[in-house]
Amino acid sequence: MNIEERLSKVFATVFDNDSIEITPELTADDVDEWDSLSHINLMIAIELEFGIEFDQSEIQNFANVGELMASIEEKLAKKN
C-alpha cells in the first residue's frame, strides 16, 4: 500500500467518511468535518500510521494534502 492509499484510510477513519477523495489540492475547507480538533486528531493518526512525528509549525502550516504527503515522504526517507 502506498502513502496515498494509507493516507486515504486515515482520512476515512478520522472523519468517519469513506467518500473523501485525497488529492494534492485538498484542504480543510473542502471537508465539512475538518475543524481544528479533527485536524489534531488527523495529525496524530497520521503520526501513528506512518511512525513519524510532526513539529508544531508543520501541523499548523500545511496548505494542502500535497504538502502533507511531501512531508510524510521526506520523514519516511530520513527514517530509512
Buried (B, 14 or more C-beta within 10 A) or exposed (E): EEBBEBBBBBBBBBBEEEEBEBEEEBBBEEBEEBEEEBBEBBBBBBBEBBEBEBEEEBBEEBEBBBBBBBBBEEBEEEEE
